[in-house]
Amino acid sequence: MSFIEQIKSHHLDILREVGNIGAGNAATSLSKILGKTIEMTVPNVRIVSFDEMMDMVGGSENVIASIFLRIEGDAPGSIYFMLPLEQAKKYIEQMTGETNFSFENPPFSEISVSALQELGNILSGSYLSALSDFTQLNLYPSVPALGIDMVGAILSYGLMEVSQVSDYAIVIDTAVSEQEDSITESVKGHFFLLLDPESFEKIFSALGVPIDE
Amino acid sequence: MNETVNIIKVGIADMNVVESPNLIRTSGLGSCVGVVIYDTQKEIAGLAHVMLPDSSLSKTGTINIAKYADTAIEELLYRISKLGSKQSNLKAKIAGGAQMFQFSSQNDMMRIGPRNVDAVKKELLRFRIPITAEDTGGSSGRTIEFNPSTRMLNIRTVNQGVKDI
């Protein structure tokens, strides 16, 4: 029996809370860096096929900027922070003061790449530390890697572990948005948390709701 | 005569076959490998989007045969033969197997791209299917499209543009 079939709706609620705490902490960090109010959506926890997962961020061929971080320790997994290129460009310009940065003509200046990488480091790091505090599990981040490429190429990397046991993945998706004026809000980026299959049991047990009860 | 050209889309860990004038395509290959097997006499081809090298990695009973190099190529050959191809007329083109992120991790899964390429080559050798062209490795994602009438494989990357092999 696949591990996904053992997961019940109250487990999904827990994963939603995990995403809420992680992304909430990261959104606070982002607000501080940019000096702006950053909103975040209620996390969306979905069991999806690999192709459906790509479609959640614009489809397999869509080009995005992504920070990828492996979680090591008690409950291994992957965290992605993904930005549309237009938004990544805005953040780079805001942080470096560069005015005409473009993803059209690589190689990019070292400072812009490292600014974006640093932003991703801080955000994914604060996501992970909230996760670690909440579950009381030892979770360590790998050195985060920046990728500017097609969604399919970037996300399939985080699916390697789960693909050995299933054709479906559980995605904990939280969108962050900036409040532009009092009415309009637009999605600026997505956090995806993809846990390795054996990590679900560990997180559920750590929070007092084991799978086989 | 006014035939419409359809593009048959192959998803991740998926496969399909095509006859001209249609095209076959898969997008966003990273560490995965796109394997095209085509007929040199008839305008028939098949494409598999392979995700993992070996079905022995599977930890479940039922497997998706399109996911693994060792099971996908055998099945693809079977489906192409059902369209009327003789195995002696078949050749292959492959693309993908990139290393998207560089980690100094000990974990073998992190260098899955090169392992996928090796497994695909080994399997094609087992069935004596020669590889006529390949674009593998590197650190870029690829979208590929094969035309069974010209037998050209079109490859698009984000930073290195478009080429035909």
Interface residues (C-beta under 8 A of the other chain):
Chain A: S2 F50 D51 M54 G59 S60 E61 V63 F68 R70 P106 S142 V143 A145 G147 I148 D149 M150 V151 G152 A153 I154 S156 Y157 L159 M160 E161 S163 Q164 V165 S166 D167 P197
Chain B: G11 I12 A13 D14 S27 G28 L29 G30 S31 C32 M51 L52 L57 S58 K59 T60 N64 K67 A98 M100 F101 Q102 F103 S104 S105 M109 I112 S140 G141 R142 T143 V158 N159
